[in-house]
Amino acid sequence: MGAGVGPYPQGVEEKRKPGRRRIAVVAGVVVVLLLIAGGAFAGVRFARDRAETAAAPGDPAPTVTATEDEQPAGEEPTAPATDPAGTQSPVASLAKPVVLEQIKLGREPEGVAVSPDNRTLYVADQGSKDVHFVDVRSQKSSAIKVPNTPRFLALSADGKRLYVSLFEDNFTGNGMAVIDTVNRSLVKTIRTGPRPFEPAVAPDGKVWVPIHNGARVEIYDDQSLTEAARISVPPNPHWIVFTPDGKTAFTANHESSQLSVVNVADRLVLKNFKVGKSPHALAVTPDGAQLVVTNYDLDTVEVYDSGDQRLVHKIKVGKEPQAVMISSDGKHAYIVNEGSDSLSVIDLGTGKVVSTVDVGDSPRVNALSPDGLRLYVTDGRGKTVTVLRTTKE
């Protein structure tokens, strides 16, 4: 045995062994912590030395930015500024939208659309041969001339193409203008059947055009800009909408008071069914569950189950309901009443009108901004666009 080290007396060793083990463990832990701390210090010092070596004389000291794993003690990690794409919840819509302003524009504004970034408003002026581009923030506008009177608009999903239906009051000049929104130039004018109404862009990018006086839908390829197909429907189609999954299309056939249900894949009409009278416009809820129809000559709106076309609600609104949009949260339908100069707001859950808001003279078409915050209504005789706030914002 080494000097100064001897056996403990009997009984004492057994009492002291646990304490000795604890001391040994604690000592080991301390050593490990010191080693880790030394290594961490060395790593930081090494990184700092490298940064100082890389910096030129006279340069300011480099700024060290904490990573997500290096948040200060006691603080919650900083969340991203925005939710990942596709995860942001839709904004809650108001039961009574608030009129913010009216923008003076053109001679008789009709069709309207909003760019994907919510910054540009496109308006067809059927009192002239102009399609207006309006900066939403500054309200400055410019116009692109088209060959004939512009009526209704549809925008491609990426916002780079604007499709404009054209025809004169004597049913001549029938066509569709294709506008490059980036370069603000007319790409092509396509000859169509008589009186093309509200075009619609299908999920695959093809453009469906209801031909009012032709009792058909014409489908145009978005690449070649040539006609790809035709679908016969009852007279006379005004409006087309698609379910969110892109599998089904509905057309509003005004004079026959019918809606057509179309299988998009094979372009076959699956069903025609009767509605109130003179259906003008259509909208489908974001979840695809409900189909909303405006009955222009009955002053009513009907809500159908989009799957089996069962009538869910029939609602009295203002005079001559023309257009309809649905809030981004799917709770409200906004109905443009041309004959009442008003907007009816319907709660789609209860099927009740929850508010009526005055807009401009002879309102025609409405468009909701992609972010769900603004509703734009074209006031034909008023020569204005009414801007409404649709959320608490």
N, C-alpha and C positions, 0 to 999 in steps of 0.2 A: 504494500500500500504506500502511496506517496505520503510525504510528511504533512502533518496537519490534518490528515483525512483518516478517520477511523469509523468503525461501526457505531450506529446509534444504539443506545441502551434498549433493551427489549421493551416493546410496547411503544416507545417514543417514535421509532422508525415508522410503524404502522400508522401513527397519528399524523406524522409529518409528510408521508408520501403523497397524499392528495394535494396538499399545499405546494409541495415541490413540483408536482406535475402542473398545477395551475401556473406557477411561476414560469415554468419552462414554456408552457403554451403561450402565455402572455408575452414572454420575451421573444418567442418565435414570431408572433404576430407583429410585434414592434419592429423587428428586424425586416420582415417582409414589407411592412408599410414604409419603412425608411428607404428600402431598395426601390419600391414603386415610386415613392415621391422623388427620389434621386433621379430615377430614370425619366420620370415625367419632366422634372426640372431640366434634365440634360436635353430632352427632346425639345422643350420649349426654347431653351437657350440655343440649341443647334439651329432651330428654325429662325430664331431671332437674329442669330449671328449671320445666317445666310441672307436674311432680308437686309440687314445692315450692310453686309458686304456688297450686295447687289445694288444698293442705292448709291447714287453718285454723291460726292461731297456737296453739301449745301442743300440736298433734297430734303423735303419734310419727312419725318419718320413715317413709315408705312402704317396704314390703318388696319387693325385686325378686326375682321367681321366674324361674329359668333355664328356657328352653324346651328342647325336645329337641335343638335345634341349638346350644344354648349350654351344653353339658355342660362341666365343668371339664376342663382339659387332662389327658390321660393316663387318664381314667376312662371306663369303658364306659357307654353309654346305659342308663338305668334301664328294665327291662322292665315291661310292664303287670302289675298285681297278678294278673290272671286271663287265661287264654287267651280269644280271641274265641269267641263262642257256636258250639258245634258242632265246635270243633277240639281240645277237651280229650280226652286219651286216657283210656279206661276204666281204673279202678284194678285192680291185680293181685290176684286172689283167692287166699285161703289154701286149701291142701289140707285143713286141719283148722281150721274156725272155732272161735272161743273163746267159751264161754258167759260173758257179763258179769253177767247178773242175771235174775231172774224177777219180773215185775210181777203182783201179785195183782189180779185183775180179774173182776168179775161172777160168774155162777153156772155158765156153761158157754160159754166163748168159742169161737167157730167161725170165721166169715169175718173176714179182716183185709186192710187196705190202708193205704198210707202216702202222705201228701200230697206234692205235687211239691217242696216246700221242705224235706222230710225232718223236719219238726218235729212233725207230728201223726199219731197212729196212730188208725185207725178200726177198731173191733172189734164184730162182731155177737154178741150174747149170746143164744144159743138156750135158755138157762135162764130167760130173762125176755123182756120186750118192749122191751129197751134196745139202742140203738146207742151205744157209748162213744166219746168223743173224748178221747184221752190226749195230754197234752203230753209229748213224748219227753224233754225236759230235766228238767222238774220232776216228772214222772210224775203230776201232778194230772189228774184226769179229771172229765168231766161226761157226762151221758147224755141222749139224745133218745128219747122214747117213740115206738114205731111200733104200728100197729093189731094186728099179729099177730107170731108168733115170727120173728125175723130169722135168716137162715141164712148167706147169702153176700153178698159186696160187690164192687162195681166202681166205679172213680173216673173221672170225665171227665178228659181230658188237661190241662185247666187247673186241675183240682182243686176246681172250684166246685160240682160236683154229685156226690152219692154215691147210687148205685143199690143197693137192698137187696132181695134176694129173700125172700119171706115164705111160710110155710105151717105148718100145725099137724101134729102127729103123725098125726091122723086124716084128713089130706089136705084139710082145709077151710082157709079163710082164705088161699087162694092169691093172691099178688099181688106187686107190686114197689113199694116205697116210694122216693120221690125226695126227697132231703134237700139243702137249700141249706147248704153247709158254711161259707159266709161269715157268714150270719145265724143259722146253727144252728137251722134251722126245717124242718118237714115241708112240702114243696111240694105233693105229691100222692101218693095211693096208687092204683096202676093194678091192675085185676083182670087176672090172667093165667090160663093153663092150669094143670092140676094139677101141683104140686110143681116150681116153678121152682128150678133149681139155680144154679150159678155164672154170673152175668151177665158179659158182656164188652163193652167199648166199642170199636167199630170205628174205624178212622182217620178216617172221615167224621163221627164223633160219635154215630152211631146205636147203640142198645143192643140187643145180641143176647142172648136169654134161652133157655137150653136147658130145655124142658119135659119133665121126666122121665117123667111118666105120660101124656104126649101124643104121644111119638115125633115131636117137631117142635122147631123153633127159631122163636121169635117175635121179630120185629124192631120196635123202637119208635123213633119219631122223637124226637130229643132236643129239638126246639123245641115241637111240639104235645103231646108226651108221649102220643101215641096209637099204636096198632099200625099199622105200615106194610106188613108182609109176613109170610109164614110159609113155612118150608122143612121139608118132610118128611124125616126121617132114620130110620135103624133104631132100635129101642128099646135102651136108654132114655138119652137124652143127659144127660151130667153137666157137661161142660166145653167151652169154646170158646176157641181162640186164633187169632190172625191172623199172617200173615207180615209182616215189617217194611215191605214195600212196599204192604201193604194189599190185595193182589190175591186172596189165598187165605185161606180159613178152614178150620179143622179142628175136628170135634166128636168127643168121646169118648163112644161109645155103649155103656154099661156092660153091660146084659144080653145084647146081641147080640155082644159082643166084637168090635166093628168100629169103625173110624174113617171118618168121611165127609170128603171133600175137596170144598169148596164154592167156586165162582167168585163172588167178592163182587159184582162188577159186575152180573151178571144173576141172582144168587142161585140158581144151578142146581147141583145135586149132580153133580160130575164123576165121582166114583168112591167106592165103599165098599170097604174092604179089611180083612181079618181081622188081628187082633193076638193077643197071648197069651190073656188071659182077664180079663174085667171091667175094662176100661180106665176109670180114674177121672179122672185129671187129665192135662193136656198143657202143654208149654212149647216155644217155638221159640227157637233161639239168636239172639243179636243180629244175626248176619250172614244169618239166614234159611236157613242150609244144613241144619240138623238139627232134627228133631222128636222130643221126648222124651215117652214115654208110661209111666204107672204102671199095672201090672197088679195090681189090688187082691187078687184071689183066687189069684194065682200067686206072690206075693212077688218079683216081678221088675220090672225096668224095661227097656224096649226103646227103642233109638235108631234112627230112620229118616232116610234122605235125604228132605228135605222136597219135593224136586222130582219124583223118580220113585217115592217111597215104598218104596225098597229098604231092607231091614233091614241095619243097620250093626253094632249091638251088642245083645246080650241079656245082662242083668246081674242076678245074684241080690243082693237087698238084704234089709232087715228084714221083719218081718211086717206085712202089710196096708199096703203103700205107698199113701198117699192123695194127697198134694199134691207138686208139684215147682216149683221156681224155678231159674233159671239165672243164674250170676254175670254181672256187667256186662261182664267181659272174654270171656265165652263159653267159659271153660275148664272150669268145674265146674257140675254139676247137684246141687241140694240136694233130697233126697227125704225127706219126712216119713213115718215108719213108725208108723202108729197102734198096731199090735199089739205093737211092741217098745219104745215110748217112746223112740225114737231118731231121729237124722237121719243118713242115709247120704250121703256126698259122693262123687260119681262124676267121674273125669277123663274128659271127653268125647272126648279124643284117643285114649286107650288103651282106653276102655270098661271101666275097672277101678274098684272101690270103693277109694278112697285113705284114707278115714277114716270112723269112726262116732262120733257124738257123742250123749251122753245128753241128753234134754230132759225136759219135764214129763210128767205122766200123761195118756195118751191124746191125743197131738198130732194136730191136724186139718189146719190150713191154714198156709201160710207166705207171707210177703211180703218182698221185698227193697226197701230204701230206694232211691229214684232215684239217689242218689250212689254206690250200691254198697257202702256201708260197714257196713250193719247188716242182719241177717236176723231177722225176727220170726216166732215159731212159737206158734200158739194151742194151749194144753194144755187140752182140754175138761174132763176130770174133775179135772185139777189146779187148775182155776180160776186159771190163770196165763197170762202171755205170756212165753216165753223169748226173751231178747235175746242175739244172737250177733254177735261182730265177725268180719267176713268178709275183712278185709284186714290187712296189717301195721300200718298207721296208727300 
